[in-house]
Amino acid sequence: MTNPDHKEMGQALKKAYTKQLKEKVGNLSRDEVLEYLKNGKVTINGVEIQSGWLKIEKKFNEKYLTNTDLGVDTSFESSVILNLKQDENLR
């Protein structure tokens, strides 16, 4: 998931920071995110998105987040899934 810094990007890009670009930056593809992480920048619709303009977050799929038998948490560096369901072996 990408969270653009709209204020910083708007100040830097001025009129180039259009509604269409805002939507595209908020919905980058996996490959675009990987390029941004690897190179510190990515070009979207001919506009170069600089390092620090995006906050990248990892999130679990909804089926894991809503499963009451699992405990899940994530950070940029790691992810954890714990099976919280107690059975005879666990007791």
C-alpha positions in Angstrom: 0.0 0.0 0.0 1.3 3.4 -0.9 0.6 6.6 1.0 1.7 9.7 -1.0 2.8 12.9 0.8 0.3 15.1 -1.1 1.5 18.3 0.4 5.2 17.8 -0.5 4.4 16.4 -3.9 2.0 19.3 -4.7 4.6 21.8 -3.6 7.3 20.2 -5.7 5.3 19.3 -8.8 2.9 22.3 -8.9 0.5 21.9 -11.9 2.0 18.5 -12.8 0.4 17.0 -9.7 -3.0 16.5 -11.3 -5.9 14.5 -10.1 -5.1 11.7 -12.5 -1.5 11.5 -11.1 -2.7 11.5 -7.5 -5.0 8.5 -8.3 -2.2 6.7 -10.1 0.4 7.3 -7.3 -2.1 6.0 -4.7 -2.6 2.8 -6.7 0.9 1.8 -7.9 1.5 -1.6 -9.3 3.8 -4.1 -7.5 6.5 -3.5 -10.1 6.3 0.3 -9.7 6.5 -0.1 -5.9 9.5 -2.3 -6.2 11.2 0.1 -8.6 10.6 3.0 -6.1 12.0 0.9 -3.3 15.1 -0.2 -5.3 15.9 3.1 -7.0 14.4 5.7 -4.6 12.3 7.0 -7.5 9.8 5.9 -10.1 8.4 7.6 -13.2 4.6 7.8 -13.4 2.8 9.3 -16.4 6.1 11.1 -17.3 6.5 12.5 -13.8 9.4 11.4 -11.6 8.3 10.6 -8.1 11.2 11.2 -5.8 12.5 9.4 -2.7 10.6 10.4 0.5 7.4 11.3 -1.4 5.8 7.9 -0.7 5.3 5.8 2.4 5.1 2.2 1.5 3.2 -0.2 3.9 2.8 -3.9 3.8 -0.7 -5.2 4.7 -2.1 -8.6 5.1 -4.9 -9.9 2.9 -8.3 -9.3 4.4 -8.9 -13.0 4.9 -6.0 -13.1 7.4 -6.9 -9.8 9.1 -10.5 -10.9 9.8 -9.7 -14.5 10.9 -10.2 -14.7 14.6 -8.0 -17.8 14.8 -5.0 -15.7 13.7 -3.0 -12.9 15.1 -1.3 -10.8 12.4 1.0 -7.8 12.4 3.4 -6.3 9.9 6.0 -3.6 9.6 8.1 -2.6 6.6 10.8 -5.1 7.6 8.8 -8.1 8.7 5.5 -9.8 9.0 4.1 -12.2 11.6 1.1 -14.6 11.6 0.4 -16.6 14.8 -2.2 -19.4 15.0 -4.2 -18.5 18.1 -6.5 -21.5 18.0 -6.1 -23.7 21.0 -6.3 -27.5 20.5 -5.4 -30.5 22.7 -1.8 -30.5 21.6 -1.4 -26.9 22.5 -3.0 -27.2 25.9 
